[in-house]
Amino acid sequence: MATRRVDRHFAQRGVVSQTLVPLLLLFMLTGCGGDGEDGESSQPAETTQPAAVDEDTATAESQSQSVETLSAPVDVSLSAERQANRRLLISGDTNLPDDTEVVIIVERSSSRLSWRSRVAVQDGRFEAGPLGPESGVPDGDYTITFRMSPPGVQPPSVQRVIGGQGEHLSGPLVSQAEYEGAVATYSTAYKAGN
């Protein structure tokens, strides 16, 4: 019985070695590149590949030249209107590109209570609201803030105009955030009621 186990063990090893040895030889021979004397040359492949890279570079350069960047300083104007339900409707204009994502924040000065709305610029305009509690904003002083979302979260069409880190943004409304790139922020005071 012991001889059968030994015979079976060696028989299995023989099958494995009969299978592995040819495979290993095949891999080793496949890995050999030859010495280039077989009539085939790798030279044409080397000359055609850089041409394709040059075409890609030329295409990328022409695309980057056709995209307009924001050359004027960032400009924002906004206004607030208290509606009949005493909630605020915020609207305004900006020269930031269409689809730029911004956050409009209304903050009550006395209590620091705030309401936010995320909107996108369309045709140079934005509108947010109604903002405030269901019962309406109480009389008092408020700060209304327009804050551009960081360049890294903007849609690709916006990033092409403002830059991936906001490097094409300029003007007094632009500040550099440590990890976010350049962002535009504008705040104004608003008085509700008397």
N, C-alpha and C positions, 0 to 999 in steps of 0.2 A: 504494500500500500504506500509505503514511503517512496518507493521508486516511481510510482505513478505521479505523486505530487511533484517530485523533482523533474520528471519528464514533462509534466504539464507546465511547470514554471519555466523551464527552458524553451518549451515550445511556444509559450506566450511571448517570451523575450525575443525569440526568433522572428515571430510575426511582427512585433513592434519594430525590431531593428530592420527587418526587410522593408517596412513602410517608411520609417524615419530616415534611413540612410539616403534613399533616392530623393526624398523631399529636401533634405539638407543640401545635397549636391545641386539640386535644381536652384535653390535659393542662392547658393554661393555663385553659381555660374551666371544667374540672372543679374546679380549685383556687379559683375565685372562689366565694365563699360567698353572694353576693347581698346585697341591702340590707335584707332582712327585710320588704319591702313586698309580697311575693307571696302574702300570706294565711297563710303558715305562720309559726309563732313557735317559737323554741327555748326559750321560757320553761317549758312543761310538763316538758321533759326535765330542766331544771335543778332543778325542785322535786321530781321523783320520784327523782332520783339521790341527793340527800342523805338521803332517807327510807330508801333501801336501805342507805346507809352507817350510818345510825342503828340500823337493825335489826341489822346485823353487829356494831356496837359493843355493843349491848345483849346479843346472844348471847354475845359474847366475855366481857363482864363477868359474865354469869350463870354461864358455865362456870368462870371464874376464882374466883368466890365459892363454887362447889360443890366445888372441889378443896381438900382439907385440906393445910395445910402443916405441917411438923414444928415444933411449938411448944415441945416439951420439949428439954432439952439431950441431945445424942447420948450414948447409953449402950451400952457393950459389955462383955460378960463372956465369958471363954473358958476352956477347960480342955484339957489334953493327956492323952492316955492312950497309954501304951506297950503295943503289942499283943504277942502271943506271938512274932511275927516281928521284934520289937524296933523296928518302925517306929512313927511317931507318928500318931495320929488326933486332930485338933484339932476341937473343936466349941464352939459358944457361942450367945449370945443378943444381940440388938441391937434398938433401937427404930427403926432405919433402915427405910425402906419395902421391901416385897417387890420383888425383882428388882434391888436395889442390888448392883452389882458390886464385889467386894472381893478383895484379894490377902492370903493368909495366908502368912507367911514364918517359917520356922524357921531360926535362925542359931546355929551353934555358937560359943560365946564364945572358945574358945582358938584356933580356926583361921579364923574368919570364913566358914567354909563354910556355904552356905545352900541351902534347898529351898523352892520356892514352889508355890502352888496358887491358881488364880483360881476363885472360887466366887460364887454369887449368894445373897442372903438370900431365904429362903422361910418364911413364917409366923413371922417374927421370929427365925429360927434360921439357922445356917450350919454346914457341916461340910466339912472338908478332910482329905485323906489317902487312903491312908497316905503319910506324908512321911519322907524319909530314904533312904539307900542301900539296895540290895537286901539287904545284910548286916545292916541295922538301924543305928540311931543308937548310936554309942559312948557309954559313960557319960560324964557331964560336965555342964557348965552350958550352957544354951541361952537364947536370947531368942526369944519368939514374938510376932510383930507382926501386928496386924489393920490393914490399910491400905485405906481406901475409894478406889476409882478416881476420878479427877477428874470433876466434874459434867458437863463437856462430852462425855464418853464414856458417860455413864449413859443408859439407855433413857429415852425421852420421859416415860413414866409416873413414873419416879423424879425426873426434872428438874422435873416439875410440883409435886412435894412439897418437894424440897430447894432448888429455884431453879436457874436456868441456870448460875449461878456459885457455887452453894452458899450463897446469901445467907440461907436459912432455917435453916441449921445453926448450932448454938450449943453452948456448954459447953466444959469444959477439954480435951476430946479433939479439938477443932476448931482447925485452924491454916489460915492464909491462904497459899496457894502463889502465887508471883509471876505465873505465866501460867496456872495451872490453876483458880483459884478456891479456895473453902474445901473442905477435905478433913478427914475424921476418921481419926485414927490412935491405936491403943492397943497398948502393948507390956507384956509381963509376963515374968518369969523362970521358967524351968523347969529342974529338975535331974533328969537321967536316971541311974538306977542309985543306987549308995551315995553 
